Every structure is written in structure tokens, then in C-alpha cells.
């Protein structure tokens, strides 16, 4: 059983989460609390493996709390009201999150995915996430964490050649010939990967435009490593203008 602690400053949310989590026999709810001060005491005493963690608490943020336990291999599901900036940062770090009010089906899907993955250090995820919440950490903003079923892969944008969609999965093709498959749709990465690096050329492809060598008239894009990628008919004029600097 995965030892679980709920940290949220809304009593109704804590109560709902406790009730929902009791329906999943693979998880043991150790308790809940509503502040960083309480969590700071409870965590060393109970040794939780999973935190259901609110982002905005009365006495700080969930990120502040995690910085106090840099060497713990917590599994973390952030619980948050909708905040586009915070959620984008969470996605960059490959953390899971649930929006308030928590939907049981989304919770179930997240817990199921969590059970299939090995626990990993949260330090790198936190560094990447924090860098996208605090623009001054510009050096870390040119990378993303990709989470496969076996590991977390930190990838600088410059090492990504292209991404290919396969239904609800996306495969990242890297410059050193590695491939990383993640269980997220390509549309999510279209929103995350910046236009200063990447261009969507097809329903199934996002390409690092720094890696483009040439664009053929029949709609084939050739990368510098020789990879050939089709450009959809409706995207061809856009790609042509983009490469000519007219976009």
C-alpha cells in the first residue's frame, strides 16, 4: 500500500479526497493537514510516499514545502484551482495534477498511472517546475522533463529533433538517436514547447525548426540528420512562409 498524505487548506477538499482515496485499496491515507507548518511536522513522523498537495496554501506554496525535503522521493499529485501558468510549469516538470473540484474518474486514472511507474527523485522535477514559475532561472527554461513508464528523462530543447503522435501517446526523437515515448497527446506538447524552437507541421508531427535542412515542393521536410517528415497539405504554405521569415 502506498502511504498517502493529503495537504490542502480547504477542509471540504480534504474531506472529499479522504473519502475518495478510501475507495482504492492500494493507497493508505495516513491523514490530512491544511498548512505547510503542519505538513512540516507530519511528514518526518509518518514517512508518506505520496502527497496530494495543494499549490496555494495559507502559509506558502506546495513548492515551498517540497524545497524543505529535497532528498525525498515523494510521488506527488498537485491539487489546484485552475491557474494556467502554474499548470504549465507542472507539466514541464512532468508532475501529475488534478483540478478542483477533484473528479473521481480523473483521480482514478492518475492513481492507475502512478501505480505503473517507479518512484523517482523529485529534485529535478522541482528544479524544472520552479524555473518556469520564476523567469529569472532562465538557464533551466530550455528543457523539459519527459516521463516514460520506466524513468524520467530531462531533455534540453536543442536535443529534440521532432515529436510524433500515436493516439494518446507521443514519441520524442532525440539527436543522439534515442526515443522517449510518453503517455500524453501531442497537443499537450504543442502548448508546452515554445514557438522559438518548435513548429507544428502535421496532425502527427512537431519539429524543432532549428533542425530543418530543407523543404521539398512535394511537401516533405528534410531534417539535418536526413529524416524525412511529411507536411500536411493545409500546413504547407504556413511552413513555407515560416522558413522564409514571413510568418
N, C-alpha and C positions, 0 to 999 in steps of 0.2 A: 504494500500500500504506500502511496506517495503522500508524505506528510505535508499538509497544506495549511497555510496561514492566510487569512483574509484581512486586508488593511484598506479601510475606506472610512472617510469621516461622515458618511451618511448612514445612520442606523438602519433605515429601511433597506438600503442596498446590501449592507452586511447580512441582515436577516434573510433576504431573498437568496443571496449567494450561499449561505449556510444551508438553507433548505434545499436548494438545487444540488449542491455538492453531496449531500447525504444520499442522493439517488445513484451515485456512482461508487460501486464497491472498491474500485482501485485507488480511491482517494480517502485519506483520513483527515478530517478537519480538526486541527489542533485548537482552534479558537479564532477569534477576530478582535481587531482593535481599530481605533479611529484616529490615531495620530502617530507621527514619527517617534515622539518621545516614548509612547507605549511600545511600539514595534522594536525600538532600540533595546528594550529590556527583554521582551518576549523572545526575540529571535535567538539569542545565545542560550536561553533556557529551554527552548523547545526543539531547536535544530530543524526547522522546516526545510523541505526540499522544493516546494512550490509556493510562490507568492502570487495571490490575486491582489494586485497592487494598484490603488488609485494614483493618478498622476498629481492632482492638485489636492493637497491636504491642508488643514488649517495652519499647521506649523511648518510647512515646507512642501517639497515635492517628493514623489516616489523616487526620482533620480537622486535627490539629496540622500535619501535613505540608503540606496544601493551603493553610493560612494563610500559609505561607512563600513561596508562589508565587501571590499574589492576582491577578496580571495575566495569568496563563497561561490559554489557552483549552483546557484539557485536556478530553477526553472521559473520563468516569470511570464505572467499574463497581465498586461496592463488593463485596468478598468478605467474608462474615461468618458466624459461627456464629449461631444464632437468638437474637436479642435484640429483643423486641417494641418496646421503647422506641426503640432505635436505628433499627430498620427503619421505624417510623412517621415519625421525623424525616427519614429519607432520602426517603420518599415525599412528604412535604411539600415537599421541595426538588426533586422530580422527577428525582432521580438513579436510575440503574439499580442493581440489586444482585443478587447470587447467594448462595444459602445453601451452606454447607459441609455435606457434600462436594458439589462442583460437579457438577450434572447436565449432560451434554453437550447434550441437547435444549434445556434452558433457556438454556445458553450460546449455542447456535446462534440461538435466537430473539432473544436480546438483541443479539447481534452484527448480525443482519439488520436489526433496528430501528435500530441505531446507524448503519449504512451509509446508511439512507434519510434521516437527519437532518443538518442543517447544524451544525457545531461552534459553540458559543456560550460566552460568558464564564461561568465557574463562580462568580464572586464573589457574585451574587445568590442562586444556589442554596445556596452555603455559608452565607450570612447567615441564610436561612430555616431551613436544616437545623440550624445551631448554636442558633438561637433556640428550637427545640423540644427540644434537648438540655439547654439551660441556661435554666430557667424565669425567671431574673432579667431576660432580654431580652423582657419581656412585650410590648413595642410591636410586635415582628415576629411575634408568635404569632397575630395576627388576619389572616393572609394565607397564601396557598398559591401554589406555582408550578405552572402547567399547561403541559404540553409537547405542542404540536401537532407535525405533521411539518415545519413551517417555522420555528417560533420557540418561545421560552419566554415565557409571559405570567404576570406577577406580579399576583395578584388579591386585594385585601382581601375578607374575608368579606362586608362590607356591600355590595359591588358585585355579588354573586352573587344573582340572583333565584331561579333554580332550575336543576336538572340533569335531563337527560332521557337515558335509556338507549336504546341501539340495539345490541343484542347485546353485543359486546366493546368497544364504543365508548361514550363519554359526551360529551354536548354541554352546555356551560355557557352559560347565557343571562345576560348581564350587564345592569346597569342602564342603560348607555349604548347599548343595542341591539346590542352586539357578541355574537358567538357564538364559542366556542372548543371545537373537537372534539379529544378526546384518546383515544388507543388503550388505554384502561383501562376495566374494567367498573364500573358504578355502585356495586356492592357495596364496592369498594375505597374509594370516596369516602364511602360511608356510614360506614365505620370511621374515616376521617380527619376529616371535617367535624364539629365539636362540636355536641352537643345544645343548647348555649346559643344556637346560631344556626340550626340546621337540623333538619328533621323529614322522615322517610321516609313518604310518604303513599300510595305505589303501588309496584308492582314496577318501574315505569319512571321514577319521579319522586322527587326530593328537593327540598324547598322551603325557602327562607330564611323562617322563620316571622315575622321582623320585617317582611317584605314582604306579609304576608297582609292583605287588606282584609275579606273576609267568606267565610263557608262556607254554601253553599246546601243546603237539605234534600235535594235530589236528588243530593247527593254531588259537587258542583262547588265547587272552591276558586277564589276570585277574588283575584288579586293587586292591589296598589295601582296598577299600570300598566294594569289591565284584562285581563291574561292569565287565561284560564280553564284550570284543570288538574283532571282527574278524580281523585277519591279512591277507591281500591279499596273494595269492599264490606266487606272484613274490617278495613279501617283506619278506617272512618268513625266508629265510636264512640270509638276512640283519639284521633282528630283532634278530635272534639267536646270530649272531656274535656281534651285538651291546651289547646285555646283557652280553655276555661273555667277553666283553672288547677287541674284536678282530677287531673292525671297524677302 
